[in-house]
């Protein structure tokens, strides 16, 4: 009788077959996990030539699942995780295809899970190619939706509104409670944040394993020049806040966030980057309307975007004033009295 694998490794591919095969090579070369792995590559609607490269290059022990269209990071990873669960895996390792674990990485992650049965999700340390550190996660401020990065040692904050980044996150299947890990309405970005906060709310723990190392080529902090990333990062803040806060909290916080993002968009526009600027405006608009899931568009009409960006300062100040009027006593004296200009001048995070 064959023993069920312990870890289902899920790797998502979208038109990056060579990179995905390189990731698979790193996974199969890891030490201390022989016989424990089931590797599933989910192709998210890539072109036929890219799928052919995967089919020719994947080792026989790996499973390839082909989606006919790009259903997004969240739904694609859910599909692979579901396969791992049905195979009887105790853990699911959700791995970006541009994340290359070092030989002892997974063994160190599994050792931490074995030491602490309350741990639902752990990430290795993520390094750039030059070995400089990448952000490990962050804390979300319910006042303005601003994110404060975790300290370099990855210590757990004393809050339930924080997350570890999802580039190479190992999940305990039992902690998922029979549910898909990611909300597909996010499509991509903030789905890992949402998952971590949900796990924390149910009494599980999350953490960083400093002895486990993974080299990660990409970083969300570098992606704002892409209109697609700018749109999703901006829009999905609204979905996250709606999921985890009452209206009296999330709406004023979103208004503050929108005020700051309008200034950001105007800065991009004046700096010669109109496409991401318009994408931010679209993300704010769709987030306010509650339009989530697969993006139908990532930019509003040029006329609408130009109108908003032309009057961005007045709109931003109005948003901030409305947020203050909705919660004048809700955040403690000095925070509720902060002016928009003070925040932009850096006296407060966000």
NULORO-21753 format. One record per atom (N, C-alpha, C): y, x, z; residue in one letter. Coordinates in steps of 0.05 Angstrom, whole numbers, plus 5000, padded with zeros to 4 digits. Layout:
BEGIN
YXZA...
END
This chain:
BEGIN
497650175000X500050005000X502550185000X504350134982X506750294980X508750215002X509950415014X511950375035X514650305022X516050115033X518750035022X520650275026X522350315007X524350535010X526250465033X527350675045X529150645068X532050595059X532850735037X535650725028X535750634999X537150424994X537750344966X540450464958X540350654940X542850774930X543850614906X546350514908X547450344888X549850494875X549750534849X551850674834X552750494812X555350464809X556450284789X557550454766X556950364742X557950504718X559550324700X561750424691X563350284671X564450484651X563050524629X563950704608X564350994617X562751074636X562851354645X560051454649X558351434629X555551494632X555051774640X556451964629X555952244636X556552304665X558752184675X559552214703X557452084721X556451854713X554451714729X551851874731X551051994708X548552154708X548952404726X551352514727X551852734744X551652654774X552652414780X552352304807X549452274814X547952154796X545052114801X543652384807X544352584791X543152854796X543652954824X546052914834X546752994861X545152844881X544852584877X543252414895X540352504897X539152554874X536352624873X535852914883X537953074884X537753354894X538153374924X538653154937X539153174966X536653254982X537053385004X534853475020X534453295044X531953285053X531253135077X530852835073X530852745048X530552455043X528452395023X526652575018X524552544998X522852295005X522452124984X520851884988X522251655001X524851685008X526251475022X528051315004X528551404979X530651294963X529651104941X531250904936X531050734912X533850744899X533950844874X536550884861X536950664840X539050514843X539750304824X542450364811X542550384785X545050414771X545750144758X548050034765X548949774754X551049844733X550449774708X552449804687X554049554684X556649584685X558449354686X559749304659X558049234639X559149154613X560249384597X558949614598X559849844582X559249804553X560449974536X559849964508X556950044503X555949964480X553050014473X552450314473X554250484463X553650764463X553550884491X555150784509X555050874537X552450794550X551650544545X549050454556X546750614545X546950684520X544750854508X544651124522X546851244529X546851494543X545451464570X546051244584X544751204610X541751164606X540951004587X538150954583X536651214576X537851384561X536551634554X536551844576X538551834594X538952044614X537951984641X537551724648X536751664675X533751734680X533151864702X530351924708X528751664711X526151684707X524451444708X524551304734X524951444756X524851324782X527351154788X529351174771X531751014774X531650754759X532850554770X532950284757X535750244745X535750144720X538250084707X538549774704X540749674714X541249384712X543749354695X543649184674X545849164655X547248894657X549748904666X551448664665X552548634637X552648394625X553748364599X556748394597X558148374620X561048404621X561848544647X564348634648X565348754672X565948544693X564348524713X564648324734X566248424758X567148674756X568748794778X567048964796X568349144811X566949314829X565449164850X566748964862X565548814885X563048674876X563148514854X560848364845X558648554835X559448764821X557448954811X555849094833X557349174854X555949304877X554249104892X555248854893X553548644906X550848614893X550848624866X548348594851X546448824858X547449064859X545649294866X544749284895X546549194913X545849174941X543648964945X543848744930X541848524933X539148634924X539048804904X536448914896X535349084919X537049244931X536149414954X535049244977X536449024982X535548845004X532848724997X532548634972X529948514964X527648714963X528348974960X526349184961X525549254990X526949135009X526249195037X527649435049X529849525036X531249755046X532649695072X532649895089X534149865115X537049925112X537650085092X540450165087X541150135057X543650085052X544650095024X546950295023X546650495005X548750695002X550350624977X552750524981X554450444959X556150684951X555550784927X556551054919X558151034893X560751114894X562251134870X560951334850X561251284825X559951464806X561351734803X563751754815X565152014815X565052144842X563052064859X562652174885X560052344884X560252594892X557952774889X557152884917X555152764930X554452844957X553153124957X553853274978X552553534981X549753494992X548053704991X545153664996X544453535022X545853575043X545153465069X546653205075X548153105057X549952885063X548552635073X546652535058X545352285066X543752325092X542452545094X540852595119X542652585144X545052685141X546952685164X547852395169X548352245148X549151965152X546951805166X544451845157X542151705168X541751785197X542152035203X541852125231X543851985249X546351945240X548351805256X547551515260X546551385239X545651105241X543351085261X541551285262X539251275280X540151325309X542251475312X543251535340X544651285352X545951125335X547550905345X546850645330X545250475343X544250235331X546550025327X548850075338X551149885335X552849965311X552150185298X553750275275X552850135250X554849995238X554249835214X554849985188X556750155189X557650295164X558850565172X558050765156X559051035160X559751165133X561751335134X562451485110X562351785116X561651945096X561852235099X564852315097X565352555103X568052665097X568252695066X570452615055X570952625027X572852855021X572053015002X573653254994X574353244965X576753344958X577453394931X575853624920X575953674894X574453894882X575354164895X577854184902X578854434914X578254454944X576654264955X575754244983X577954155002X580154064992X582153945009X581253655016X581953555040X580953295048X582253065035X580752855031X581852595022X581952405046X583552195044X583651995065X580951875071X580351835097X577751735105X577851435109X580251315110X580551035115X583350995127X583750775141X586350725152X586450475170X588750445182X589350205199X591350035184X591049775185X592849585172X594649455192X597249485187X599249365205X599749075198X599248895216X599548615211X602448525210X604348715215X607248655214X608248675185X607148875170X608248925143X606048995123X603548975131X601249055113X601249345107X602849505120X602849795115X600249915125X599350135112X596850265120X597550545131X596450605155X596650865167X593951005164X593851235152X591351375147X590051455174X587351455174X585951555197X586551855201X586351945226X586752225231X584552395218X585052655213X583052815199X580352825212X580252785239X577652795253X576152535250X577452335239X576052075234X575451925260X576951975281X576551835306X577051535303X575551375318X575851085316X578350985329X580050835315X582450725328X581850505348X583650455366X583250235385X584349975374X583249895352X584149645338X581749545322X581849285316X579749165299X580749125270X583049235264X584049205236X584249485224X581949605220X581849865207X579349885190X579150085174X576950105155X576250405149X573850445139X573150705127X572950665097X573750855082X573850825053X571050785042X570850645019X568250565009X567150734986X568150974982X567251144960X564351234963X563451264988X560751354993X559751235019X560150975023X559650845048X556650765051X555450835073X552650755079X552650515097X551350305088X551350045103X548649985115X548649885139X546149795152X545749505142X543449465129X542949195117X542948975138X541949025162X541848825183X544648725190X546648905188X549348835196X550648635176X549448625151X550648445131X549948155137X547948105154X547247835163X546547655140X545147775120X544347615097X546447545077X548847655080X551047605062X551447845043X552647795020X553448005002X555648165016X555648435013X557648595028X560548545019X561048504993X563748494983X564448214972X566948144977X568047894967X568847934938X567547804918X568147854890X570947774882X572347614899X575047534892X576947774891X576247994905X577848234904X577648364877X575448334864X574748464838X574548764842X576648904850X576649184858X579049244876X578649424894X580649504914X580949304937X580949404961X581149254986X578549114993X576549124976X573948994984X572649145006X572849415007X571749575028X573249525055X575849495053X577449435076X576649165089X576348965072X575548705080X572748715094X570848855082X568248875093X568249005121X569749225124X569849355150X571049185171X573149045165X574448875185X572648645193X571148535174X569148325180X566948425198X565948675193X563948785210X564948835238X567348935241X568548985267X568948725282X569648515268X570148255281X567548135292X565248215281X562648125290X561448305311X562948505320X562048675342X560648935333X560448985307X559249235298X561249455299X560249705296X562049935295X561950065267X564050205260X564150355235X565150635242X564650835225X565451105232X565251305210X566151545216X566051775198X564151985209X562452085193X560552305201X561652565190X562852715208X564252965199X562453175187X559853175194X558053375184X556953305157X557453065147X556552985120X558953015101X558453135078X560653195060X559953085032X562052975019X561752874992X564252944977X563953074954X566253134937X566852894919X569352804920X570152554907X572352614887X571852564862X573852634841X576252454842X575852194848X578052004847X579251954875X581551834875X582851764900X584751534895X584551314911X586251084906X589151154908X589851354924X592751414928X593951524902X592251614883X593351734859X593351534836X592651284841X592151104819X594450914812X596750934826X598850734822X600150764795X599750984781X600851004754X599450824734X597050734741X595550544724X596450264730X597350114710X598149834715X595849664727X593449714718X591149564728X590749604758X590949864766X590649924795X592949814810X595349854800X597749754814X597649454818X596749314798X596549024800X594548944822X592149054821X590048974839X590749054868X591749304871X592449394898X594549214910X596449124894X598648954904X597648674909X596248554890X595248284893X593348244916X591548434920X589348394939X590248414968X592648524972X593748525000X593948235009X594848054992X595047774999X592347655006X590247704990X587647604996X586647705023X586947965028X586048075053X587447945077X590047915075X591547795097X590847505101X590447355079X589647075081X586947045095X585147235090X582447215101X582447275131X584247445140X583947535168X586147455187X588047295177X590247205194X590946915188X592146795208X593246525204X595746545187X596546315176X598846305159X601346415173X601646345199X604046435213X604246735216X601946875212X601947165212X602047285184X600247185167X599947325141X602347275123X603547045124X605746985105X608247155111X609247175136X611447355141X610747645135X608347725141X607548005135X607548055105X606547855090X606547885061X609447905050X611247745061X614047755052X615248035057X614648155080X615548425085X614348625065X611748595061X610348765042X611648735014X612048485006X613148434979X615948554977X617548544998X620248654997X620148954991X618349095005X618049385001X617049444973X615049284964X613849334938X615849284915X617649094919X619749054898X621549294895X622149424917X623749674915X622049894901X619449904908X617650094895X617550044865X617249794857X617149724829X619749794815X622049744827X624549804815X624950104812X623850264831X623950554829X622250644805X619950534802X618250604779X619650524753X620850294752X622250204727X624450394720X626050474740X628350654734X627350934728X624951004736X623751264731X622251284705X622351074689X621051084663X618150994663X617350834683X614650734684X614650424686X615550294665X615749994666X613149844669X610949954658X608449814658X607349774687X607149984703X606249934731X608349774747X610849804740X612949644754X612449344750X611949264725X611448984718X608748894730X606849074732X604249014744X604548944774X606249084787X606849034816X608048754819X609948694802X611148424802X609048214798X607248254778X605148064773X603248044796X602548264809X600848264832X601948104855X604548134860X605847984881X605847684874X606447614849X606547334841X603747204843X601747334833X599047224834X597947214863X598647414879X597847414907X599047184922X601547124917X602946894930X601646634921X600946614896X599746364885X596846334893X595546544904X592746534911X590946554886X591846704866X590346734841X588747004843X586146984849X584547224854X582147224835X580347414838X578147444820X578847624797X577347594775X577847754751X580647714741X582247924737X585047884728X585147764700X586747554698X587247444671X589347604657X591047724672X593247894660X594148074683X595448294675X596448484696X599448524693X600748344678X603648364676X604748094669X606948014682X608247764675X609747804649X611047594640X612647614616X614847824621X615547964600X617648164603X620248044613X620847804604X623347674613X623247624643X621047514653X620847464682X620947724698X619447924689X619448174704X622148304704X623548304682X626148424681X628148274699X627848014700X629647854717X629247924746X626647944755X626048014783X627048294789X626448484771X627148764777X630148804775X631548654759X634448674757X635748594784X634548404797X635648294822X633848364846X632348584844X630348644864X631548674892X633948794894X634948844921X635648574935X636848394921X637448134933X634947984940X632947984922X630447844927X629047974951X628948234952X627548374974X628848315001X631548315002X632948255027X632447965035X632347785016X631847505022X629047475033X627047605022X624347595032X624247685061X625647915066X625648025094X626947825113X629047705105X630447515122X628747275128X627347175108X625646945112X623347015131X622247255128X620047345146X621147345175X623547445179X624647455205X625047175217X626046995200X626546725210X623946575217X621746655204X619146525210X617846625235X618546865243X617246975267X619247135283X621447015292X623547175307X622547285333X620547155346X619647245372X616847365370X615647355346X612847415344X612047705346X613847885343X613048165341X614248345363X615548225383X616748395403X619548465395X621348485414X624148515409X625048705387X624448965390X625649155371X624549125343X622049055340X620849035314X622048795299X622348575312X623248335299X626148365290X627648545303X630448585297X630948795276X628948925266X629249135246X630449025220X632349175210X633449105184X631749215162X631949105139X630449195115X631249485109X633849545111X634749815105X633550025124X633149945149X631950135169X629150205161X627650005152X624850055144X624750235120X626450185100X626450345076X627350635082X628950675102X629850935109X627851095125X625450975130X623251115142X623251125172X624850955185X624850945214X622350815225X621050655207X618550525215X616550555192X614050595198X612050615176X612150365159X611750395133X611650175114X613950175095X
END
